């Protein structure tokens, strides 16, 4: 993990990270699943587990990816608009 993070050290920290979450079983049901190199169930399980480390960050928002695109977009837009309205001048934080 330290090696993975090292490439982003010192970059500006995002105010929001949108995390679209879906179970591997739901991903497997999507059309053409498996046609991409990384669309392998075991690999997806490992990635999902690895991302749990980051999900504890305050700027991460989780969204269920198993909904319509329009519904998902509306929910994300709602959160982003609140964030923009609350935006105040502040010192920019850096990653790691």
C-alpha positions, 0 to 999 in steps of 0.5 A: 500500500505504501508503494501504491500511495507513493506516486500521489504523495503531495498531490492536492487532496480531493474534496470528494471521492465518489465510490460506486459500489456493487457486489461482484455477483451483480457485476457478473450479471452485466452484459459482456462481463469478463470481456475486459482484462480486469473483469475477473471475479476473483480480481474484482473481489481483491480490488473491492477488499483493497479499497476498504482502506480508503473508504474510511476517509472523510471525503469518500461518499459511497453510492450503490451502483445497482440503480438506474443511471439517472437515479445515481446521477441525481443522488451524486449531483445532490451531494456535490451541490451541497459540497459546493454550497458549503465551500469556503476558502481554506488551505488545500490539504495534500494526500498522504 
